[in-house]
Amino acid sequence: MTEDLKQASQRKASFGATMKAVFWSFFGVRKRRDYESDAARLNPVHVIIAGVIGAAIFVAVLVSIVRLVVANAAGG
């Protein structure tokens, strides 16, 4: 079990490739071929970090939109 985890954490995909895969996964539009390729080459640690970063960006964008809408509604 720990040997599998060590092998998975040593995969060679770049962090940028991982961010791209996570970005498209947020939209749910991954092709099966791309998903299988990513599953074989992405580092799981990078996937977790990219997911947390992506979620934080998503929440920050939503909070910004809500603040903008509330400010415009209160001022107008």
N, C-alpha and C positions, 0 to 999 in steps of 0.2 A: 504494500500500500504506500509506504513512504517513498519507495523507489519510483513509483509512478508519478508521485507528486514532484519529486526532484527532476524527473525527465520533463514533465510538463512545464515547470518553471524555467527550464533552460531552452525553451523554444526561441526561434530566431526572428520572429516578426518584430518590426520596429514599433515604437510607441505610437507614432503617427498612423501606422496601418491599423493599430488597435483602436485609436480614437475614431478613425473613419468607420470601422466595423461597428463600433458602439453607436456612433451617430446614426448610421442607417438602421441599426436595430431599434433605436428609439422610435423610428417611424414604422417599423414592422414590415419593411419592404425588401428583405434580404432574399436573394435567390437561393434555392437549395444548394446549388453548386458552390456559390460563394460561402454559404454557411458551413458546408463540409470542409472547404479549404481553410476557412478561419479556425474551425475547431481543431484542425490538425496542426496549425502553425502559430496561433496566438498564445502568448504567455498568460496564464490565468491571473497572475498578479497584476499585470498590465490591464487586463479586462476589468478587474475590480476597481482599480484606481481610475480608469477612464470612465467607468460607470458612475462613480461618486462625483467626479468632475462634471460629467454630463448632467447629472441630476442637480447639482448645485447651480450650474448655468441655467438650466430649465427653470428652477425655482426663482432665481434672481430675475430672469426675464418676466415671469408671471407677476412677481411683486412689483416690478417697474411698470408694467402695463396697468395693473390695478391702481397704483399710485397716480399715474398719469390720468386715468379715467376719473378717479375720485376728485383730483385737483381741478379738472376741467368741469366736472359736474357742480362742484361747490362754488367755483368762481364765475360760472356763467349763468 
